[in-house]
Amino acid sequence: MTTLAPVPRAFYDRDTVAVAHDLLGAFLVHDVAGEVRVGRIVEVEAYLGETDLAAHSSKGLTPRTRILFGPPGFAYVYLIYGIYCCMNVVTERQGNACAVLLRALEPVSNLRDRTQWPGLLCRAMAIDLRQNGHDLESPDFFIAPRDPGVPRQVVARPRVGVDYSGIWAAEPLRFYLDGNPYISRK
């Protein structure tokens, strides 16, 4: 693998669905006390701002959701079930409150635990609430671009666990790499 470097902020400052597609095959990198953990992103979900009833930002600007409102290119990390962290990347222009949830990784380097669910992904990558608001252009925690020469087929399905969101529950906003054994579910 070549040297990995962060994608520029402009990568995130685009349509959320386009960013979600382009994250598939990209590399999540986290330097944890000198051990560089790397996973290839193989499954994501797009959240489309305040009108998307499945998005945290649908409740408006709060202390918890402040990071979602921009600028793009920052990590939004939150706690679920009181024990698991989940990581999103903030997308689109400041004020749009859009993000992409990272759902599953294919282990590349220094990942020994399961990575097929947002909470397990964060645990394996040592991502916790300390990374909330972290600038993803930093040298120690970032997303590196995918190899454009590697073919991939993207599948779109409804998001997982958002039945409460009315019509938004059926929207095909979960994307994954077809045939990858590390996705969380088909």
ROSE-983975 format. One record per residue (C-alpha): residue number from 1; residue in one letter; y, z, x. Coordinates in nm, 3 decimals, padded with zeros to 5 digits. Layout:
BEGIN
<atom num="NUM" residuo="a" py="Y" pz="Z" px="X"/>
...
END
This chain:
BEGIN
<atom num="1" residuo="m" py="00.000" pz="00.000" px="00.000"/>
<atom num="2" residuo="t" py="00.346" pz="-00.083" px="00.127"/>
<atom num="3" residuo="t" py="00.622" pz="00.175" px="00.153"/>
<atom num="4" residuo="l" py="00.729" pz="00.285" px="-00.192"/>
<atom num="5" residuo="a" py="01.097" pz="00.309" px="-00.284"/>
<atom num="6" residuo="p" py="01.272" pz="00.392" px="-00.613"/>
<atom num="7" residuo="v" py="01.365" pz="00.122" px="-00.860"/>
<atom num="8" residuo="p" py="01.745" pz="00.103" px="-00.902"/>
<atom num="9" residuo="r" py="01.925" pz="00.266" px="-01.193"/>
<atom num="10" residuo="a" py="01.981" pz="-00.080" px="-01.346"/>
<atom num="11" residuo="f" py="01.604" pz="-00.096" px="-01.409"/>
<atom num="12" residuo="y" py="01.641" pz="00.186" px="-01.667"/>
<atom num="13" residuo="d" py="01.973" pz="00.064" px="-01.808"/>
<atom num="14" residuo="r" py="01.807" pz="-00.195" px="-02.036"/>
<atom num="15" residuo="d" py="01.628" pz="-00.224" px="-02.368"/>
<atom num="16" residuo="t" py="01.375" pz="00.061" px="-02.396"/>
<atom num="17" residuo="v" py="01.082" pz="-00.160" px="-02.499"/>
<atom num="18" residuo="a" py="01.149" pz="-00.391" px="-02.201"/>
<atom num="19" residuo="v" py="01.157" pz="-00.089" px="-01.968"/>
<atom num="20" residuo="a" py="00.831" pz="00.041" px="-02.122"/>
<atom num="21" residuo="h" py="00.659" pz="-00.292" px="-02.052"/>
<atom num="22" residuo="d" py="00.795" pz="-00.305" px="-01.698"/>
<atom num="23" residuo="l" py="00.682" pz="00.051" px="-01.623"/>
<atom num="24" residuo="l" py="00.320" pz="-00.054" px="-01.673"/>
<atom num="25" residuo="g" py="00.179" pz="-00.106" px="-01.325"/>
<atom num="26" residuo="a" py="00.472" pz="00.071" px="-01.157"/>
<atom num="27" residuo="f" py="00.409" pz="00.379" px="-00.941"/>
<atom num="28" residuo="l" py="00.512" pz="00.737" px="-01.016"/>
<atom num="29" residuo="v" py="00.572" pz="00.916" px="-00.684"/>
<atom num="30" residuo="h" py="00.623" pz="01.290" px="-00.630"/>
<atom num="31" residuo="d" py="00.647" pz="01.456" px="-00.290"/>
<atom num="32" residuo="v" py="00.504" pz="01.805" px="-00.344"/>
<atom num="33" residuo="a" py="00.563" pz="02.017" px="-00.032"/>
<atom num="34" residuo="g" py="00.489" pz="01.721" px="00.196"/>
<atom num="35" residuo="e" py="00.192" pz="01.590" px="-00.003"/>
<atom num="36" residuo="v" py="00.293" pz="01.262" px="-00.164"/>
<atom num="37" residuo="r" py="00.121" pz="01.218" px="-00.499"/>
<atom num="38" residuo="v" py="00.112" pz="00.865" px="-00.638"/>
<atom num="39" residuo="g" py="-00.017" pz="00.731" px="-00.968"/>
<atom num="40" residuo="r" py="00.000" pz="00.384" px="-01.121"/>
<atom num="41" residuo="i" py="00.151" pz="00.400" px="-01.471"/>
<atom num="42" residuo="v" py="-00.101" pz="00.254" px="-01.718"/>
<atom num="43" residuo="e" py="00.014" pz="00.387" px="-02.058"/>
<atom num="44" residuo="v" py="00.357" pz="00.466" px="-02.207"/>
<atom num="45" residuo="e" py="00.537" pz="00.518" px="-02.539"/>
<atom num="46" residuo="a" py="00.890" pz="00.402" px="-02.624"/>
<atom num="47" residuo="y" py="01.129" pz="00.627" px="-02.820"/>
<atom num="48" residuo="l" py="01.430" pz="00.446" px="-02.962"/>
<atom num="49" residuo="g" py="01.707" pz="00.699" px="-03.001"/>
<atom num="50" residuo="e" py="01.857" pz="00.897" px="-03.287"/>
<atom num="51" residuo="t" py="01.730" pz="00.669" px="-03.567"/>
<atom num="52" residuo="d" py="01.368" pz="00.694" px="-03.442"/>
<atom num="53" residuo="l" py="01.234" pz="00.994" px="-03.635"/>
<atom num="54" residuo="a" py="00.960" pz="01.048" px="-03.374"/>
<atom num="55" residuo="a" py="01.218" pz="01.090" px="-03.096"/>
<atom num="56" residuo="h" py="01.350" pz="01.432" px="-02.994"/>
<atom num="57" residuo="s" py="01.697" pz="01.277" px="-03.007"/>
<atom num="58" residuo="s" py="01.665" pz="01.223" px="-03.385"/>
<atom num="59" residuo="k" py="01.786" pz="01.584" px="-03.420"/>
<atom num="60" residuo="g" py="02.107" pz="01.492" px="-03.236"/>
<atom num="61" residuo="l" py="02.261" pz="01.629" px="-02.921"/>
<atom num="62" residuo="t" py="02.128" pz="01.978" px="-02.842"/>
<atom num="63" residuo="p" py="02.090" pz="02.172" px="-02.518"/>
<atom num="64" residuo="r" py="01.727" pz="02.051" px="-02.504"/>
<atom num="65" residuo="t" py="01.807" pz="01.683" px="-02.571"/>
<atom num="66" residuo="r" py="02.127" pz="01.658" px="-02.366"/>
<atom num="67" residuo="i" py="01.950" pz="01.469" px="-02.084"/>
<atom num="68" residuo="l" py="01.826" pz="01.202" px="-02.330"/>
<atom num="69" residuo="f" py="02.183" pz="01.100" px="-02.406"/>
<atom num="70" residuo="g" py="02.223" pz="00.962" px="-02.056"/>
<atom num="71" residuo="p" py="02.292" pz="00.832" px="-01.814"/>
<atom num="72" residuo="p" py="01.972" pz="00.627" px="-01.766"/>
<atom num="73" residuo="g" py="01.732" pz="00.682" px="-01.478"/>
<atom num="74" residuo="f" py="01.678" pz="01.056" px="-01.515"/>
<atom num="75" residuo="a" py="01.364" pz="01.250" px="-01.605"/>
<atom num="76" residuo="y" py="01.343" pz="01.427" px="-01.940"/>
<atom num="77" residuo="v" py="01.071" pz="01.692" px="-01.906"/>
<atom num="78" residuo="y" py="00.989" pz="01.927" px="-02.190"/>
<atom num="79" residuo="l" py="00.723" pz="02.181" px="-02.283"/>
<atom num="80" residuo="i" py="00.468" pz="02.132" px="-02.564"/>
<atom num="81" residuo="y" py="00.222" pz="02.384" px="-02.707"/>
<atom num="82" residuo="g" py="00.390" pz="02.639" px="-02.480"/>
<atom num="83" residuo="i" py="00.179" pz="02.532" px="-02.182"/>
<atom num="84" residuo="y" py="00.202" pz="02.158" px="-02.107"/>
<atom num="85" residuo="c" py="00.494" pz="01.959" px="-01.975"/>
<atom num="86" residuo="c" py="00.554" pz="01.597" px="-02.073"/>
<atom num="87" residuo="m" py="00.775" pz="01.352" px="-01.884"/>
<atom num="88" residuo="n" py="00.999" pz="01.076" px="-02.018"/>
<atom num="89" residuo="v" py="01.235" pz="00.845" px="-01.834"/>
<atom num="90" residuo="v" py="01.579" pz="00.806" px="-01.992"/>
<atom num="91" residuo="t" py="01.669" pz="00.444" px="-02.073"/>
<atom num="92" residuo="e" py="01.959" pz="00.236" px="-02.199"/>
<atom num="93" residuo="r" py="02.328" pz="00.307" px="-02.169"/>
<atom num="94" residuo="q" py="02.469" pz="00.657" px="-02.185"/>
<atom num="95" residuo="g" py="02.482" pz="00.785" px="-02.544"/>
<atom num="96" residuo="n" py="02.185" pz="00.584" px="-02.679"/>
<atom num="97" residuo="a" py="01.935" pz="00.872" px="-02.632"/>
<atom num="98" residuo="c" py="01.634" pz="00.645" px="-02.567"/>
<atom num="99" residuo="a" py="01.339" pz="00.718" px="-02.342"/>
<atom num="100" residuo="v" py="00.987" pz="00.620" px="-02.240"/>
<atom num="101" residuo="l" py="00.710" pz="00.881" px="-02.236"/>
<atom num="102" residuo="l" py="00.458" pz="00.849" px="-01.953"/>
<atom num="103" residuo="r" py="00.111" pz="00.890" px="-02.114"/>
<atom num="104" residuo="a" py="-00.141" pz="00.806" px="-01.841"/>
<atom num="105" residuo="l" py="-00.173" pz="00.726" px="-01.471"/>
<atom num="106" residuo="e" py="-00.437" pz="00.560" px="-01.258"/>
<atom num="107" residuo="p" py="-00.476" pz="00.781" px="-00.948"/>
<atom num="108" residuo="v" py="-00.362" pz="00.613" px="-00.626"/>
<atom num="109" residuo="s" py="-00.303" pz="00.892" px="-00.373"/>
<atom num="110" residuo="n" py="-00.357" pz="01.272" px="-00.368"/>
<atom num="111" residuo="l" py="-00.443" pz="01.302" px="-00.738"/>
<atom num="112" residuo="r" py="-00.757" pz="01.503" px="-00.797"/>
<atom num="113" residuo="d" py="-00.713" pz="01.611" px="-01.159"/>
<atom num="114" residuo="r" py="-00.725" pz="01.412" px="-01.484"/>
<atom num="115" residuo="t" py="-00.419" pz="01.201" px="-01.564"/>
<atom num="116" residuo="q" py="-00.511" pz="01.059" px="-01.908"/>
<atom num="117" residuo="w" py="-00.274" pz="01.250" px="-02.136"/>
<atom num="118" residuo="p" py="00.096" pz="01.336" px="-02.089"/>
<atom num="119" residuo="g" py="00.033" pz="01.706" px="-02.021"/>
<atom num="120" residuo="l" py="-00.252" pz="01.640" px="-01.778"/>
<atom num="121" residuo="l" py="-00.047" pz="01.369" px="-01.606"/>
<atom num="122" residuo="c" py="00.232" pz="01.621" px="-01.542"/>
<atom num="123" residuo="r" py="-00.010" pz="01.888" px="-01.425"/>
<atom num="124" residuo="a" py="-00.179" pz="01.648" px="-01.177"/>
<atom num="125" residuo="m" py="00.159" pz="01.527" px="-01.048"/>
<atom num="126" residuo="a" py="00.303" pz="01.884" px="-01.027"/>
<atom num="127" residuo="i" py="00.580" pz="01.796" px="-01.272"/>
<atom num="128" residuo="d" py="00.727" pz="02.089" px="-01.461"/>
<atom num="129" residuo="l" py="01.056" pz="02.195" px="-01.617"/>
<atom num="130" residuo="r" py="01.220" pz="02.203" px="-01.273"/>
<atom num="131" residuo="q" py="01.216" pz="01.821" px="-01.281"/>
<atom num="132" residuo="n" py="01.404" pz="01.803" px="-01.613"/>
<atom num="133" residuo="g" py="01.725" pz="01.615" px="-01.539"/>
<atom num="134" residuo="h" py="01.599" pz="01.497" px="-01.199"/>
<atom num="135" residuo="d" py="01.757" pz="01.174" px="-01.075"/>
<atom num="136" residuo="l" py="01.475" pz="00.918" px="-01.043"/>
<atom num="137" residuo="e" py="01.660" pz="00.744" px="-00.759"/>
<atom num="138" residuo="s" py="01.588" pz="01.043" px="-00.534"/>
<atom num="139" residuo="p" py="01.351" pz="01.015" px="-00.234"/>
<atom num="140" residuo="d" py="01.113" pz="01.291" px="-00.349"/>
<atom num="141" residuo="f" py="01.047" pz="01.208" px="-00.717"/>
<atom num="142" residuo="f" py="01.080" pz="00.851" px="-00.840"/>
<atom num="143" residuo="i" py="00.924" pz="00.539" px="-00.987"/>
<atom num="144" residuo="a" py="00.851" pz="00.248" px="-00.753"/>
<atom num="145" residuo="p" py="00.819" pz="-00.109" px="-00.881"/>
<atom num="146" residuo="r" py="00.487" pz="-00.267" px="-00.967"/>
<atom num="147" residuo="d" py="00.346" pz="-00.552" px="-00.764"/>
<atom num="148" residuo="p" py="00.462" pz="-00.860" px="-00.959"/>
<atom num="149" residuo="g" py="00.167" pz="-01.059" px="-00.821"/>
<atom num="150" residuo="v" py="-00.093" pz="-00.840" px="-00.993"/>
<atom num="151" residuo="p" py="-00.184" pz="-00.988" px="-01.333"/>
<atom num="152" residuo="r" py="-00.177" pz="-00.756" px="-01.633"/>
<atom num="153" residuo="q" py="-00.227" pz="-00.777" px="-02.006"/>
<atom num="154" residuo="v" py="-00.020" pz="-00.536" px="-02.215"/>
<atom num="155" residuo="v" py="-00.153" pz="-00.402" px="-02.547"/>
<atom num="156" residuo="a" py="00.080" pz="-00.260" px="-02.816"/>
<atom num="157" residuo="r" py="-00.037" pz="00.008" px="-03.062"/>
<atom num="158" residuo="p" py="00.124" pz="00.282" px="-03.275"/>
<atom num="159" residuo="r" py="00.227" pz="00.599" px="-03.089"/>
<atom num="160" residuo="v" py="00.003" pz="00.903" px="-03.087"/>
<atom num="161" residuo="g" py="00.072" pz="01.226" px="-03.281"/>
<atom num="162" residuo="v" py="00.386" pz="01.121" px="-03.467"/>
<atom num="163" residuo="d" py="00.256" pz="01.110" px="-03.825"/>
<atom num="164" residuo="y" py="00.552" pz="01.326" px="-03.933"/>
<atom num="165" residuo="s" py="00.797" pz="01.043" px="-03.855"/>
<atom num="166" residuo="g" py="00.753" pz="00.833" px="-04.170"/>
<atom num="167" residuo="i" py="00.775" pz="00.459" px="-04.114"/>
<atom num="168" residuo="w" py="00.817" pz="00.517" px="-03.740"/>
<atom num="169" residuo="a" py="00.456" pz="00.639" px="-03.713"/>
<atom num="170" residuo="a" py="00.321" pz="00.286" px="-03.758"/>
<atom num="171" residuo="e" py="00.558" pz="00.115" px="-03.516"/>
<atom num="172" residuo="p" py="00.366" pz="-00.043" px="-03.223"/>
<atom num="173" residuo="l" py="00.560" pz="00.141" px="-02.953"/>
<atom num="174" residuo="r" py="00.268" pz="00.263" px="-02.738"/>
<atom num="175" residuo="f" py="00.184" pz="00.021" px="-02.460"/>
<atom num="176" residuo="y" py="-00.105" pz="00.019" px="-02.215"/>
<atom num="177" residuo="l" py="-00.280" pz="-00.204" px="-01.965"/>
<atom num="178" residuo="d" py="-00.577" pz="-00.367" px="-02.137"/>
<atom num="179" residuo="g" py="-00.911" pz="-00.264" px="-01.992"/>
<atom num="180" residuo="n" py="-00.775" pz="00.013" px="-01.769"/>
<atom num="181" residuo="p" py="-01.021" pz="00.306" px="-01.766"/>
<atom num="182" residuo="y" py="-00.740" pz="00.563" px="-01.730"/>
<atom num="183" residuo="i" py="-00.564" pz="00.512" px="-02.063"/>
<atom num="184" residuo="s" py="-00.574" pz="00.815" px="-02.294"/>
<atom num="185" residuo="r" py="-00.709" pz="00.627" px="-02.598"/>
<atom num="186" residuo="k" py="-00.746" pz="00.272" px="-02.731"/>
END
